[in-house]
């Protein structure tokens, strides 16, 4: 028993169930049309058995598919179980004992199932759409009032206008359409809500639609005394049982309780047409009564129609207001997006100009450095070598040796200076040993050249990708340059860490700091300074972020986080 319920359920189980159920149902009605009604035991077994099969299908589906939220399903299972019990009682009394009372004891079970299935549908709605989707609620209310108005005029009013009927009959006859109105309102609200709609969603709504159709036909037939147990109205009811059972067997039933994003419901052409028909119910009823004598004529009917018309008018006005508001919000967002885009484009254009100019400035600086440094010194060394040659020609070996030693010392210094320049352009340690080693070499050079105590702490285990290493090294290099130029710091600490899929670089100094809110280097203006803007551009190009915090006499911290992958 329970062991079999733990086995996987085939993906096509819902189709198999529907095919089997409809084969039995259609086969029964075909044989009934050919050979007539079978005995009451077979008829009751068919009608009640199909209903009971829906209960079993619901239980099996919930048990095996295991939806995260089971409570809505439990209410629907309980509702269907009550309906199955009512069917067994109804058909047994009708066919077995000829009891055709209205209302009967089975009506208690039928009516008791409505609060349960309504609660189940409401739980689906609250789970799928927990926010305030006001447009969906307004649309559902408009459609619900329109249908309720038709139900009042054609199904409820005839009983209220017939006082000679027994009270129990009038109350029971009115209770069915009232319960259907509430169920229909819940079903419509479920349909008009937005979000992802799996196949099980449409199967469930089809089942609810069949239930409401059968209930409406039954109420009309009861009113006119033409209902026959076992007729085609029962075929619609039993079809709804099969469809509801198939809902729980479908694999997508687990997504019926998935929370959906709260969005305003768009006014599509189909929805507009549906709302138009619903809001036309009141004038159509009045026209039908005036020209064809349809519907009620007493003061109560006219009052109900008037109240419903006012309610629908108010909902239409509300819907128009929401539509105008949504269009206004969309227009404002579009205008703001265009303004933001213009600002971003202007910033990018300015930054591109700065980058091009910075490249030219860097070339000029490098050319000046080479001209004033290595070229001048190499020229001097060349003159020294010429002097060595001259001294050699004079056989002054001692003088030649002394000058040669001076040239060799100068050449060693020049090699070291060129190596330092090369390191500034592209440190070999960055490619050979990684980011932490390259920054460590750089801060050792700073300690040797400046009166600043530097340290680095790294918890990186794996090396980041090359683009991340290069960007973070340049950011650290620029941040340390700013410390040297502006901070008047005695200590600077560099931290490298891997945190939640990101590489985090932090450069912290104990220098003079500044008031971020009242200086040109405030975060909203600091990006205008090329050094900081270049740092930010490098970081954002990799999808990262940079934050600068500072306060007078409390130093400055530059914190950068870049995705590791």
N, C-alpha and C positions, 0 to 999 in steps of 0.2 A: 504494500500500500504506500506508505510514506517513502519507502525506498525508491519506488518507481517514479515518484514525483521529483526526485533529485536528478533524474536523467535529463540530458539535453533535449530541448524541444526543437524539432525540425523547423527550418526557416519557413517552410510552406505549410505548417500545421493549420494556420488560419484558413488557407484555401481549401485544404482537405476537409476541415470542419464545415465550411460553408457549402462545399460541393455535396458532402454527405447529407447535411441537414436539408438542403433544398431538394435533393433527390428524394428523400423520404416524404417531404411535404408535398412536392408536386405529384409524386407517385400516388399519395393518398387522395389528393383531390381529383386526379385522373380516374382512379379506380372508383371513387365516389360518384363521379359523373357517369361512369359506365354501368356499375352494378348497384349504385345506391348506397345509402349510409350503412356502415357495418354496425355491429352491436356496440352498446355503450361502453363496454370495457375497452375495446380496441380504440374507439374514438377518444376516450378520456386518456388512454395511454399515449396516443399520438400527440394530442394537444398538450397535455401536462408534461410528457416526456421531452418534447422539444424545448419547452420552457426550462425544465430541469437540466437539460443538456447545456443551456446557456449558463446556468449557475455553475455547473461543473467546469465548463470552459473558462469562465472567469477565475475560478479558484486555481485551476491548473496554470493558467497564464501568469497570474500574480505569483504563484508559488515558484515557478521555474524561471520566468523572466526576471524576477526580483527587482521591481522598480524601487528607486530610492525612497519615494514617498508612497506608502501603501494605503494611507488612510482614505483617500478618495475612492480607491478601488474597493475597500472594505464596505463603504457605504453603498456602492453600486451593487456589490454582491448581496448584501443584506436586502436591498430593495428588490432585486430580481428573485431572491428566495421567497420573499413574501408574495410576489406576483405568481410564482410557480405554485405556492400553496393555495393561493386564491383560485388559480386555474383548475387544480385538481378538485377543489371543493365545488367550483361552479359547474364543471362539466359532469361531475358525479351526481350532483343534485338535479341538474337539468336533464341529463340523459338517463341516469339510473333510476331516479325517483320522481321525475316529472315535476320537480319544484321549480317554478319560474317566477318566484317572487322578486319584486323590485321595490325597495332594496332588500338584499339578502345578506346572510352572514359573510359571504365571500366579498361583498363590497367593503367591509371593514378592512380586509387584507389588501384589497386593491388600493383603497385610499391611503392606507398606512404606508404603502411603498413610495408615495410621492415625496414626503418630507426627506426620506432617505436618499433617493436619487437626486433630488434638488440640492441637498447638502453636498453630495459627491461632486456634482458639476460645479457648484460654487467653490469647492476646495481646489478643483482643477484651475478655475479662473484665478483664485487668489494666489496660487502657487506660480502659475505662468506669468501673471501680470500683477505683481504686488504694488505697483505704483498707481498714480492717479491718471489713468488714461481717460480723460474727460470726454473726448470726442467719441470713443468707443462706447462709453456709457450712454451718451446722448443718442447715438445711433440705435443702440439696443432698446432704449426707452421709446424712441419714436416708433420703431417697428412693433414693439410690444404693445403700445397703446393702440396702434392701428388694428392689430389682431384681436386685442381684448375688446375693442369696440364691436368688431364683427361677432365675437363670441357672445357678448352681452345681448346684441339685438336678435341673433338667430338661435342661440342655445340657452341663454340664462333668462332673458326677459319673458319668454313664453311661460316659464314655470312661475316666476314671480307674479305674473298677471293672471294666474289660474289658482285662486285661493281654495277652490273646492278640492284640489288634490291633497292627499294626506301630507302632513308636515314632514314626515320622515322621507317621503318620496321627493318632495320639493327640495329639501336640504341636500339629499344625496345627489339628485340630478344636477343641482347647482354646484356642488362641491367638485365634481369631475372637471367641468370647464374652467373653474377657478384655479384648480391645481394645475391644469394644463397650461393656463396663462402664465403662471409662475415658472413652470418648467420650460415653456417656450422662451420666456425672457432670459433665463439662464443659458439656454442653448444659443440664442441669438448673440448674447454677450460673449460667449465662448467663440462663436464664429467670427464676429467683427473685431475681436482682439488681434493685435499684430503678433509679430514674432515668427519663429520657425514652426511650420506645420507639418509634422510627419504624417505618414500614411495612416497610422492609427487614429490620428486626429480626425481625418475625414471619415473613416469607418465609424467612429463613435458618433459623429454628428449625423451621419446617415441613419444610424440606429435610432437616435433621438427623434429625427424627422419622421421616421416610420411610426414610432410610438405616438407622436402628436397627431399624425394623419389618421391612424386607426382610432384614437380616442375621439377625434372630432367627428369622424364618420359614425362612430358608435353613438355619440351623444345626439346627433341629428336623427339617426334611426330610432333611438329610444323615444325621442320626442314625437316622432310620427308613427310609432308603433310598428315599425317594419323590420326591426332587428331580429335576425334568426341566428341562433347559436350554431357555429360551425360553418357560417357563410364566408364570403370572401373578405369581410372585415377581419375575421379571425386569421385569415391568411396573411394580411398585412401585419397583424400583431405578432404572429409567429415568425414572420420574416425579420421583424425588429429584434426578437429574441436572438435569432441566429447571428445577426449583424453585431449586436452588442457582445455576444460571446466571442466572436471572431476578433473584436478589438483587443481583448486581453491576450490572444494568441499571437498577434502580429509582433514581430521583433521590435518595431519602433514604439511600442506602448510604453517603454521605459522613458521616452522623451516627452511624454504628455505632461509631466510635472516639472520639466526643465524650466528654470527661470528665464524669462525673456527680457530683452532690453525694453525699457519704457519709452515708447515713441507715440507721437500724435498720429492718429489714424488718417491716412490720406483719403480724399473724397474722389474715389474712382468712378468712372461712368456707370458701372454695375451698381455700386453702392448708391450713387445719386438716383438711379432709376428705382431702386428698391425703396429708398426713403420717399421718393415722389409718390409711389403707389401707396405706401403706408399713410402718408399725410393726406392722401385723397380719400381715405376711408369714410370720414365724416360727411363731406359733401356728396359722395357717391351714395351713401345710405339715404340721405335726404332726397336726392334725385330719384333713387329707386322707389322710395315710399311715395313721392309725389306723382310719379308717372306709371308705376307698375304695382303699387300697393304693397311693396316689400317692407318687411321690418315692422317694429312696433309703432304705435301712434300715441301712447299715453304720455303724460307729463314727465314721468320718471325717465322714459327713453330719451325724450328731448333734452332733459337735464343732463343725462349721462353723455349724450352726443356733444352738448355745448361745453361741458367740463373737459371732455377729451380733446375737443378742438382747441380750447385755450391752452391746455397743457402741451399739445403738439406745436402750437404757434410759439409758445415760450421756448421750447426745445429747438425749433428752427432758428429763432433769433439767436439763441446761445450758440448753435452750430455755426451760424454766419459770423458771429463775433470771434469764435475760435479760429475760423478760417482766415479772417482778416488779420487776427493777431499772429497766426502762423506765418502768413505772407509777409507781415511787417517784420517779424523776427528774422525770416529768411533774407529779406532785403537788407536789413541792418547788418546781418552777418556777412552778406555779400559785399556791401560797401566797406565794412571794416576789413574784410579779407583783402580787398583791392588796395586799401590804404596800407595795410601791413605789408603786402607784397611790394608796393612802391617803396616803402621805407627799407625793406630788405634789399631790394635791387639797388637802391641808392647807396646803402652801406657796402654792398658787395662791389659796386663800381669804385667807390672811394678806396676800399681795401685793396682792390686789384691795382689801382694807380699807386698806392703806397708800396705794394709788393714789387711792382716794376721799378719804382724809384729806389726802393731798398736794394734791389739787385744791382742797379747801376751804382749806388753808393758803395755797396760792398766791393764791386769791381774797382772803383776808384781807390777805396781804402787799401785793397790788396796791391794795386799798382803802386800806390804811394809807399806802402810798406816795403815792397820789393825794391823800389828805386832808392829809397832813403836808407834801407838796411842792407840786405844781401848784395845788391848791385854795387853800392858804394864800397862795401867792405871787400867784396871779391875783386873790385878794381884795385883797391889798395894792395890786396894779396898778389894780384898780377904784377903790380909795380915792384913788390918785394921780390918776386921770382926773377924779374928782370935785373934787379940789383944783384941777386945771387949769381946770375949769369955773368954780369960785369965783373964781380969780384973774382969769379972763377977764371975769367980771362986774364985778370991781373995776378993770378996765382996766390990770391989772398984767401987761402982755405979757411983760416980761422974766422975771418969776417963773414965768408960765405956760410960757414956752419952756424954762426950766431944769427944771421938773417934768416936762414932756413928754419931754425928752431922757432923764430918768431912767426914765420909764415905758417908753420905747422900748427902752432897754438891758435893762431887766428882762424885757420881752416877748421879746426875742431870746434871752436866757438860758433862758427858759422853753420856747421852741420847741426849742432845742437839747437841753434835758433831756427833753422829751417824745419827741423823735426818738430819743434814746438808749434810753428805755424801750421804744419801739416796736421798736427793733432787737433788744433782748433778747427780746421776745415773738416776733418773726418777722423775721429780718434780710432786708431787700430784696435784698441781694447774693446770697442763697441761690437766689432765683428768677431773678434777672437774670443773674448771672455764674457761678453754680455753687458746689459744695462748697468747693473750695480757696480761692476768693475770699472766701466768707463766713467761713471760719476765719481767713483772713489779716486781715480787718477786725477780728475778735474779738480776736486776739492783739495787734494794734496798740493797741486800746483798753486791754488789760491792761498793755502796756508803758508807756502814758501814765499809767495810774493806779497801777501797782505797780512796785516796784524789781526787776523780773524781766526778763531778756533772753529774748525769744521768737523762734522761727524756724519756718518751714514749708517742707517740700520735697514737691513733688507730681510724679508721673510719669503722672498720669491723662491720657489722650488724649481719650476720649469721656466725656461726662457720664453718671453712673449714673442709674437711674430715680429719680423724685422721692421715693418712699418710702425708698430707700436713702440719698439725700442728707440728708433730714430726720433719719433715725435717727442717721447718723454725725455730723452736726453737733451734735445733742443730746448724744451720747456724748462728743464732743470738748469741748463746753461744760462738761459735768459733770466730766470729768476735769481740765480746767484750773481749775475752781472748787476742786476738792479740792487741787490743787497750791498755789493761793493760800492756802487756809485751813490746810493741815496740813503741807506739805512743807518750808517754809523754804528753797525752792530759789532759786538765782540764775539758772539757765538751764532752759528747757523747749523741747523740739523736737517738732514734729508732722510725721509722715511719712504720705503718701498714695501708695498704689501699687496697680496691678492685677496680680494674680498667680493664674494657673491658674483663671480664671473667677470670681475673687473680688476684691472691693475690700477692701484692707487699710488700716486706720487704726492708727497707733501714736503714743502720747503718752508721751514719755520726759523725766523730770526728773532733776536732780542733787541732789535734796533729801536729807532725813535718812533716808528709807526706813524699813523696819520688818522685823522677823523674822516672816515669814509663818506659820511653824509654831507660834509662841508668842504670838500676839496675837489679839484678837477679830476682827481683819480678815483672819484666815487664809481661804484660798479657800472652805473649807466653811462659814465663819461670816460672811465678808464680804458674802455675798448677803443677810444679815439687815439690813444697813444700807441705808436706803432709796435713797441716791444710787447705790450700786453695784448694788443689786437692780434699780433702774429702768434703768440702763445695760444690764444683762444681759437684762432683759425686752425691751427694744427690739431688741437684737441677735438673740435667739433667735426673736422673732416673725418675723424675716426669714430664719430658717434658718441663722443665723450662729453664731459662737462668740467668746468673750472670755476672755483669759488675763491675769492680773495677776502680775507678778514683781517682787520687791523684796528688799532686804537692808539691814540697818542701815548708814547712812552711804554707801550706794551708789545711792540714788535708787529710783524706782519707774517701772515701764513698764506701760502698759495697751495691750494689742494686741487688735484686733478684726478679724475677717474675716467679710464678709457676701457671699453669692452675688450676682454682678453681674446675673444674669438673673432 
